[in-house]
Amino acid sequence: MTTEKVNVLIIGSGPAGYTAAIYASRAGLEPVMYTGAQPGGQLTITNDVENYPGYPDGINGPQMMMDFQKQAERFGTQVRFGLATSVDFSSYPHKVVIDENHEITANAVIIATGASAKWLGIPSEEKLNGKGVSACAVCDGFFFRNQEVAIVGAGDTACEEASYLSKLAKKVYMIVRKDTMRASTIMQERVKNNPNIEILWNTETDEILGEEGVEGVRVVNTVTGEKTVLNVTGFFVAIGHKPNTDIFKNIITMDDNGYIKTIPGTSKTNVEGVFACGDAQDHVYRQAVTAAGTGCMAALDAERFLVAKEAEVLN
């Protein structure tokens, strides 16, 4: 196994990771970034981004991430392709293994591994992802103004996103697999009392229809077996997200769902010199702009940590 020593290691390359890289490199921290399995993160499967400040005409998601990368590299960030496969934070400096064959020792580590949307797993869902299929109503709901859409899910997030969509779309079909929801009572009442939302109980998605875009959704009643086609142009999946934090389990403090816990108001984790930002630690907002904000926090926190460490050595 090869070894290497770096000052600041950034794991992950979405808005959080790249923003951390921009701030860290401008501060002279010589950051090295490993992009992870999905360079650019979830925005690389988003066709149009219209809610990020500074892009008045909107921007293609992959292009946006390329712009972020260029800006980080302009200030000296080394962007490398590779996946962090294990970590050892039991001693300082910290150790991270990349692709199971390259060990990096880092004075500070910034975790920006993000989260991945949970999907239904049907082929048409993948084929039409970004072409009418979305896992973020707040991100993409605007594109379906005055159209009919469907959303699948039964938790608080699904109810919240259905309510959000109901203010934009002509009609929202809410596809619920059972005859009950797991959402909180207040959220259930909100969608049940919304005249613009029709809840389809005991219903599963059979197929998303369309070639170049969503043209309808075929659903099946789990009790009767009857199939119905919903004439929708948008299909939203709200069955949860999974943070990409498995390699940090039993090392970094997390909540029950695997999101990294940070000290409130900071990006600091329970391990000194390890910082977390973006969707790996944010299960509430999950937006590019909030991820970028926490990426900035992580870089500033890392810089202050390293300055304090240097002062310790001098004293």
C-alpha positions as CSV (number, residue, x, y, z in Angstrom):
1,M,0.0,0.0,0.0
2,T,1.3,3.4,-0.9
3,T,1.3,6.2,1.6
4,E,1.2,10.0,1.5
5,K,1.0,12.9,3.9
6,V,-1.3,15.9,3.2
7,N,-2.4,18.9,5.2
8,V,-6.2,19.0,4.5
9,L,-8.1,16.0,3.0
10,I,-11.6,16.6,1.6
11,I,-13.7,13.5,1.0
12,G,-16.5,14.2,-1.5
13,S,-17.0,16.6,-4.3
14,G,-20.5,18.2,-4.3
15,P,-21.3,21.8,-3.5
16,A,-20.1,21.3,0.1
17,G,-16.8,19.7,-0.8
18,Y,-15.9,22.1,-3.6
19,T,-16.8,25.2,-1.5
20,A,-14.6,23.8,1.3
21,A,-11.9,23.3,-1.2
22,I,-12.2,26.9,-2.5
23,Y,-11.9,28.4,1.0
24,A,-9.2,26.0,2.1
25,S,-7.0,26.5,-0.9
26,R,-7.4,30.3,-0.8
27,A,-6.2,30.1,2.9
28,G,-3.1,28.2,1.7
29,L,-4.0,24.9,3.3
30,E,-3.2,22.9,0.2
31,P,-6.3,20.7,0.2
32,V,-6.4,17.4,-1.6
33,M,-9.9,16.3,-2.6
34,Y,-11.1,12.8,-3.5
35,T,-14.3,13.0,-5.6
36,G,-16.0,9.8,-4.4
37,A,-18.1,7.4,-6.4
38,Q,-20.2,10.2,-7.9
39,P,-18.0,13.1,-8.8
40,G,-20.1,16.3,-8.3
41,G,-22.7,14.6,-6.2
42,Q,-26.4,14.6,-6.7
43,L,-26.4,17.7,-8.9
44,T,-24.8,15.6,-11.7
45,I,-28.2,14.0,-12.2
46,T,-30.0,17.3,-12.1
47,N,-30.6,18.9,-15.5
48,D,-31.6,22.4,-14.5
49,V,-30.7,24.3,-11.4
50,E,-32.6,27.6,-11.1
51,N,-32.5,28.3,-7.4
52,Y,-28.7,28.8,-6.9
53,P,-27.8,32.5,-6.5
54,G,-25.6,33.9,-9.3
55,Y,-27.1,32.0,-12.2
56,P,-30.0,34.3,-13.3
57,D,-30.8,32.0,-16.3
58,G,-30.3,28.8,-14.4
59,I,-27.6,26.2,-15.1
60,N,-27.2,22.6,-16.0
61,G,-26.3,20.6,-12.8
62,P,-23.2,18.9,-14.3
63,Q,-21.9,22.2,-15.7
64,M,-22.4,23.9,-12.3
65,M,-20.2,21.2,-10.7
66,M,-17.6,21.7,-13.4
67,D,-17.6,25.4,-12.6
68,F,-17.2,24.6,-8.9
69,Q,-14.3,22.3,-9.7
70,K,-12.5,24.8,-11.9
71,Q,-12.8,27.5,-9.2
72,A,-11.3,25.1,-6.6
73,E,-8.5,24.1,-8.9
74,R,-7.7,27.7,-9.8
75,F,-6.7,28.3,-6.2
76,G,-4.6,25.1,-6.0
77,T,-6.9,22.3,-4.9
78,Q,-5.7,18.9,-6.1
79,V,-8.9,17.1,-7.3
80,R,-8.4,13.4,-7.6
81,F,-10.7,10.6,-8.6
82,G,-11.0,7.9,-5.9
83,L,-13.2,6.6,-3.1
84,A,-12.4,6.6,0.6
85,T,-12.8,3.0,1.7
86,S,-11.7,3.1,5.3
87,V,-10.6,5.5,8.0
88,D,-8.6,5.4,11.2
89,F,-9.2,8.4,13.5
90,S,-7.9,6.7,16.6
91,S,-4.7,8.7,16.6
92,Y,-3.4,12.0,15.1
93,P,-2.8,12.8,12.3
94,H,-5.8,11.0,10.8
95,K,-5.5,8.1,8.4
96,V,-7.8,7.5,5.4
97,V,-7.4,4.7,2.8
98,I,-8.4,5.5,-0.8
99,D,-9.5,2.7,-3.1
100,E,-8.1,0.1,-0.5
101,N,-4.6,0.7,-1.7
102,H,-3.4,4.2,-0.9
103,E,-3.1,5.5,2.7
104,I,-3.3,9.2,3.3
105,T,-2.3,10.8,6.6
106,A,-4.0,14.2,7.0
107,N,-3.8,17.0,9.6
108,A,-7.4,17.8,9.0
109,V,-10.2,15.9,7.3
110,I,-13.4,17.4,5.9
111,I,-16.2,15.0,5.2
112,A,-18.4,16.0,2.3
113,T,-19.7,12.6,1.2
114,G,-23.3,13.7,0.8
115,A,-26.4,11.6,0.8
116,S,-28.1,9.5,-1.9
117,A,-31.8,9.5,-2.6
118,K,-33.6,6.2,-2.1
119,W,-35.3,5.0,-5.3
120,L,-38.0,2.5,-6.1
121,G,-35.6,0.5,-8.3
122,I,-37.7,0.2,-11.4
123,P,-35.9,0.6,-14.8
124,S,-38.1,3.5,-16.1
125,E,-37.3,5.5,-13.0
126,E,-33.6,5.5,-13.8
127,K,-34.2,6.1,-17.6
128,L,-36.3,9.2,-16.9
129,N,-34.3,10.5,-14.0
130,G,-33.9,14.2,-14.6
131,K,-36.5,14.1,-17.4
132,G,-39.5,14.4,-15.2
133,V,-38.4,12.0,-12.4
134,S,-37.0,13.8,-9.4
135,A,-36.2,13.2,-5.7
136,C,-36.5,16.8,-4.7
137,A,-39.7,18.7,-5.0
138,V,-38.2,22.0,-3.8
139,C,-35.5,21.7,-6.4
140,D,-37.7,20.8,-9.4
141,G,-41.3,21.5,-8.5
142,F,-41.2,24.9,-10.3
143,F,-40.8,23.1,-13.7
144,F,-44.3,21.6,-13.3
145,R,-46.4,24.6,-12.6
146,N,-50.0,24.1,-13.6
147,Q,-49.3,20.4,-14.5
148,E,-50.4,17.2,-12.9
149,V,-47.7,15.3,-10.9
150,A,-47.4,12.3,-8.7
151,I,-45.3,11.7,-5.6
152,V,-44.6,8.4,-3.8
153,G,-44.0,8.2,-0.1
154,A,-45.8,8.1,3.2
155,G,-43.5,9.9,5.7
156,D,-43.2,13.5,6.8
157,T,-41.0,14.4,3.9
158,A,-43.5,13.0,1.4
159,C,-46.3,15.0,3.0
160,E,-44.2,18.2,3.1
161,E,-43.2,17.8,-0.5
162,A,-46.8,17.0,-1.6
163,S,-47.9,20.2,0.2
164,Y,-45.2,22.2,-1.6
165,L,-46.1,20.7,-5.0
166,S,-49.8,21.4,-4.4
167,K,-49.0,25.2,-4.5
168,L,-47.5,24.8,-7.9
169,A,-49.1,21.9,-9.7
170,K,-52.7,21.6,-11.0
171,K,-53.1,18.3,-9.1
172,V,-50.9,16.1,-7.0
173,Y,-51.4,12.3,-6.7
174,M,-49.9,10.9,-3.6
175,I,-49.0,7.3,-3.9
176,V,-49.1,5.4,-0.6
177,R,-48.3,1.7,-0.5
178,K,-50.4,0.9,2.6
179,D,-53.7,2.1,4.0
180,T,-51.9,4.2,6.6
181,M,-49.1,6.7,6.6
182,R,-46.1,6.8,8.9
183,A,-46.1,10.6,8.8
184,S,-46.9,12.6,12.0
185,T,-50.6,13.3,12.5
186,I,-50.3,17.0,11.8
187,M,-48.6,16.3,8.4
188,Q,-51.2,13.7,7.5
189,E,-54.0,16.1,8.2
190,R,-52.4,18.7,6.1
191,V,-52.4,16.5,3.0
192,K,-55.7,14.9,3.7
193,N,-57.4,18.3,3.9
194,N,-55.7,19.7,0.8
195,P,-58.2,19.8,-2.1
196,N,-55.3,19.8,-4.6
197,I,-53.9,16.4,-3.3
198,E,-55.5,13.1,-4.0
199,I,-54.2,10.2,-1.9
200,L,-54.1,6.8,-3.5
201,W,-54.1,4.3,-0.7
202,N,-52.9,0.7,-1.1
203,T,-51.1,1.7,-4.3
204,E,-47.7,1.0,-5.8
205,T,-45.9,2.3,-8.8
206,D,-45.9,-0.3,-11.6
207,E,-44.2,1.7,-14.4
208,I,-43.3,5.3,-15.3
209,L,-44.4,5.9,-18.9
210,G,-42.6,8.0,-21.5
211,E,-39.5,8.0,-23.6
212,E,-37.9,11.4,-23.5
213,G,-39.9,12.6,-20.6
214,V,-42.6,11.5,-18.1
215,E,-46.0,11.1,-20.0
216,G,-47.8,9.1,-17.3
217,V,-47.5,6.7,-14.4
218,R,-49.1,3.2,-14.2
219,V,-50.1,2.3,-10.7
220,V,-51.5,-0.9,-9.2
221,N,-53.9,-1.3,-6.3
222,T,-52.3,-3.8,-3.9
223,V,-55.7,-5.1,-2.7
224,T,-57.6,-5.5,-6.0
225,G,-54.7,-5.8,-8.4
226,E,-56.4,-3.1,-10.7
227,K,-54.0,-1.0,-12.8
228,T,-54.6,2.6,-13.5
229,V,-52.7,5.2,-15.6
230,L,-52.2,8.6,-14.1
231,N,-51.8,11.4,-16.7
232,V,-48.9,13.2,-15.0
233,T,-45.8,14.9,-16.4
234,G,-43.8,14.8,-13.2
235,F,-42.9,12.0,-10.8
236,F,-41.4,12.6,-7.4
237,V,-39.8,10.0,-5.2
238,A,-39.9,10.9,-1.5
239,I,-39.1,7.6,0.3
240,G,-36.0,9.0,2.0
241,H,-32.3,9.6,1.7
242,K,-29.3,7.6,2.9
243,P,-26.3,9.5,4.0
244,N,-23.0,8.2,2.5
245,T,-21.4,7.7,5.9
246,D,-21.0,4.0,6.3
247,I,-17.2,4.1,6.6
248,F,-17.4,6.4,9.6
249,K,-19.8,4.2,11.7
250,N,-18.6,3.6,15.2
251,I,-16.0,6.3,14.8
252,I,-18.0,9.5,14.1
253,T,-21.1,10.2,16.2
254,M,-24.3,9.9,14.0
255,D,-28.0,10.0,14.5
256,D,-30.2,6.9,14.1
257,N,-30.3,7.4,10.3
258,G,-26.6,7.7,9.8
259,Y,-26.4,11.5,9.5
260,I,-23.2,12.9,11.1
261,K,-23.8,15.0,14.2
262,T,-21.9,18.2,14.4
263,I,-21.5,20.6,17.3
264,P,-24.3,23.2,16.8
265,G,-23.2,26.2,14.9
266,T,-20.0,24.5,13.7
267,S,-18.9,21.7,11.4
268,K,-17.0,20.0,14.2
269,T,-17.5,16.3,14.8
270,N,-16.8,14.3,17.9
271,V,-13.3,13.7,16.6
272,E,-10.8,16.6,16.9
273,G,-9.7,17.7,13.4
274,V,-12.5,16.0,11.6
275,F,-15.2,18.2,10.1
276,A,-18.5,17.4,8.3
277,C,-20.5,19.5,5.9
278,G,-23.3,19.1,3.3
279,D,-25.9,16.4,3.1
280,A,-23.8,14.0,5.1
281,Q,-24.8,16.0,8.1
282,D,-27.9,17.8,7.0
283,H,-31.2,15.9,6.8
284,V,-33.4,18.9,7.0
285,Y,-32.6,21.3,4.1
286,R,-30.6,19.3,1.6
287,Q,-30.1,22.1,-0.9
288,A,-27.0,23.0,-2.9
289,V,-26.8,26.5,-1.4
290,T,-27.0,25.2,2.2
291,A,-24.4,22.5,1.5
292,A,-22.1,25.2,0.1
293,G,-22.6,27.3,3.2
294,T,-21.6,24.4,5.5
295,G,-18.6,23.7,3.2
296,C,-17.4,27.2,3.9
297,M,-17.9,26.6,7.6
298,A,-15.8,23.4,7.5
299,A,-12.9,25.0,5.8
300,L,-12.9,27.9,8.2
301,D,-13.1,25.5,11.2
302,A,-10.3,23.4,9.8
303,E,-8.1,26.5,9.3
304,R,-8.7,27.6,12.9
305,F,-8.0,24.1,14.1
306,L,-4.7,23.9,12.3
307,V,-3.6,27.3,13.5
308,A,-4.3,26.3,17.1
309,K,-2.4,23.0,16.5
310,E,0.6,24.9,15.2
311,A,0.5,27.2,18.2
312,E,0.5,24.1,20.5
313,V,3.6,22.8,18.8
314,L,5.4,26.2,19.1
315,N,4.6,26.4,22.8
